[in-house]
Every structure is written in C-alpha cells, then in structure tokens.
Amino acid sequence: MVSVIFYILAAITLGTGILTVLSKNPVHSAVYMIICFFSISGHFLLLNAMFLAVVNVVVYAGAIMVLLLFTLMLMNLSEQHEPKKKVLSRVAATVSACLMGIVLLATLLKSTPVIENYKAEGLDYQSVSIIGQTLLDEYLIPFEFASILLITAMIGAVLISKKEKKA
C-alpha cells in the first residue's frame, strides 16, 4: 500500500514539476509548483518526517508561493511587448543551468549522511530541537545567505516592475 502511494505521489511530483517548467502562463506555473510542493510533503509523510512535511507546506506552499505570485502580479507579465531573447543569452542560460546541475550532482556524491552520528548518540534526528540546532550551528551562514538572496530577489522584482516616468 505504501509503495502505491509513493508511486502516485512520485507521478504527481514529476508531472507537476514538468508542467511548472513548460507552462507558458506564469500563474499556472505557480499553481503547478504549489501542487508539487504538496506532493513532496506527502513524500515527507511517508518517511515519517512530520516536521519537514509541515514546514514544507507552511513555508514553501504558503509563504514563498504567496511572495512569488505577488511578484508575478506586480511585474504584469501578461503584456506581450517584451522582446525575444537573443541566442547568446539562451546559450548562456543553458550553460549556467548545466554547470549548476554538475555542482549539485558533485555535492550529492561527495556528501556523507550524518544520520549515523545521531543514531550512535541515541538522538532522535527528526526532532525539532536537533533540526534547529543543526540549522543554527552548522548551516547558519548558508541560512543567512538564503535570506539575503530572497530579499535581494524581491527588491529586484520591485525595481524591475516599477513604471518609468515619461519625460
């Protein structure tokens, strides 16, 4: 029964992930992303990671998607006056995406799971206190960089969407 639920959630996750990228309408893309976040929370529930499932729903499906939809509405992307992207910018975007994929793959292959340390110490590695301690001790600087990146992205979106005054 659990494997059937896993395959259903995996199909929903992959399907909505692909639809998020391929959708021409940014609002539809955001809705597909919300569905994808909920299915990922279902995966967390299958792993008995209740805290991560709730945080995924509250933070990503709630707060981040509200900010994303607000930014999309603020930018008024329904207008069709934006020029076509040049070939050089498309090639640069493809190369940077491939490089990011290589970096992520290398990080995944070089990483070592720390679950064994917590099991050896007899700690519940899914508890909120252990997750908070790890986040604020070992991953404080990346956590702060992520918050600065989100603030910078929102400021950039507001500056891009501002109407220029005509002289």
PEGI-V393193 format. One line per field, one symbol per residue. ss: DSSP state (a for helix, b for strand, c for the rest). phi: phi as a letter, one per 40 degrees, with the letter a starting at -180 (. if undefined). burial: b if it has 9 or more other ideal C-beta (glycine too) atoms within 8 Angstrom, else e. A space follows every 50 residues. Layout:
ss->???
phi->???
burial->???
This chain:
ss->caaaaaaaaaaaaaaaaaaaaacccaaaaaaaaaaaaaaaaaaaaaccca aaaaaaaaaaaaaaaaaaaaaaaaacccccccccccaaaaaaaaaaaaaa aaaaaaaaaaccccaaaaaaaccccccaaaaaaaaaaccaaaaaaaaaaa aaaaaaaaaaacccccc
phi->.ccccccccccccccccccccccccccccccccccccccccccccccgbc cccccccccccccccccccccccccfcccbcccccccccccccccccccc cccccccccccbcbcccccccgccccccccccccccccbccccccccccc ccccccccccccccccc
burial->eeeebbeebbebbeebbebbeebeeeebbbebbbbbbbbbbbbbbbeebb bbbbebbbbbbbebbebbbebbebbeeeeeeeeeeeeeebeeeeeeeeee eeeeeeeeeeeeeeeeebbeeeeebbbeebbeebbeeebbeebeeeeeeb eeebeebbeebeeeeee
